Every structure is written in structure tokens, then in C-alpha cells.
Amino acid sequence: MPLFVNAVFCQNCSKKQNLFQFLTDEETNYINEHRHEVKFNRGETIFKQGGALTHIACVTTGFAKVYIEGVNKKNLLLKILRPTEMLAGPGMFNDFRHYYSVNAISDVTACFIEVEAIMEVVKQNSVFSIEFIKWVNQRGIRYFEKLINLTQKQMPGRIADVLIYLSKEVYENDKFTVNISRQDIADLAAMSKESAIRVIKEFKVSKVIKCEGNDFEILDFPALQKVSQTG
């Protein structure tokens, strides 16, 4: 069961999203009055696809996965959220519904800010509004790029993309321990679990990566990047 906490004032938070630096002190106080923190255990649902979008969430500790629930329980994993990342969604300025689910893959602390409070600040602060639009557009561009990669690359290229993404953007190290399952890795690459395991084994045999359980190490990044580029 989620544990409600209220630990840090927004002005003093070291894990806040860079977007909030464009708020005035008065606006920061206003946001602080309309937010709360929640602690989730690993495996708990943070947002549910189809549910009401009443808050945006900023991850302050831990990791979470963002995914679209498809038919026959087949999911498309869009990204891994890490500390300081914010989650809103395309439903915010439309029908106020969630278009994907978010699940904690480790113990997570997230700061929930009321959507109405964000929209009020957007109306008042033009600089914040522009930066917010930039943030939304950047996320859209990333999803367009992912769509192209998933539809035009073969399975080795898609797994190479996943490994590069985990190394460079999620764990920020060529040697990392994943807190996601093989099924999650497959869902990131839009393929079956069996196919993902087979490609990972091929990379391991060719000494492009080292893999023992959840421990990964990229041994030959140029070779992995070449597979990514050639698809």
C-alpha cells in the first residue's frame, strides 16, 4: 500500500525537474501547496492507462516503467523513468485521461502535483509555458524516433538500441545491473521474450556484451552502435 509523506519543500528540493526553475518564488509556493509525495513499493501501479489524469508526477527516488497496454496482454514499454523525470501525458490538455500505465520497478518516491495548479501557472507564466511546451514536444520527438526504430529495424538493431538506452540514459554506465525483467527488455524492443533472450545470447557469444543474470556490461560499444545503425 502506498505510504503518504511530505518531506521536502519545493524550493529546497534537489530532485525537482529543471522545468520548475522558471517559476517565481510565489509560483513555487503555490505549487508546493498543491502537491504531495507518495512512496510506492516495487510492483505497485503509479498511473493506470484509462484512469483519470488529475496529477502529474515527478519521480524523486527509484525507477518506474512507462508502458502502453496492448491487446492480449502485450505491452509496449516506452521508457524507464529515473529520478528528476516528470510524467504528464497527452491527456493533460485534452480529455484528462492516462494513455499509458506507470509501474514502480523499484521502491519509488514520486511527487504528485495537481493538474489544475500546473495549468494555472501555465496561464500566468509565459516563460514556464514555453518551456513546458518544449518539454512536451521533446517527449513526442523521442516517441516518433522510437516508432521509426521499432518498425524499420530488425531484432538485433532493436535490442542494440535497448542496451544503448539502458547504458547511456538510464544507468549512465557501460556496466549496469537492470531492475527490469527479460520480458520488460523484450517490451522495450517490441518483440517476444524468447527472441530478446536469443539476441542477447548472440551478443554475448560474439563478445559485444557480457551478461550474467541481471548484470550487463557493454564490452564493444562501437560494434553495438554499428548494429544499432545498420538495423
Secondary structure, DSSP 8 states (H G I E B T S, - for coil): --EEE----GGG-TT--GGGGGS-HHHHHHHHHTEEEEEE-TT-EEE-TTSB--EEEEEEES-EEEEEE-GGG-EEEEEEE-TT-EE--TTTTTT-B-SSEEEESS-EEEEEEEHHHHHHHHHH-HHHHHHHHHHHHHHHHHHHHHHHHHHHS-HHHHHHHHHHHIIIIIS-SSEEE--S-HHHHHHHTTS-HHHHHHHHHHHHHTTSEEEETTEEEES-HHHHHHHHHH-
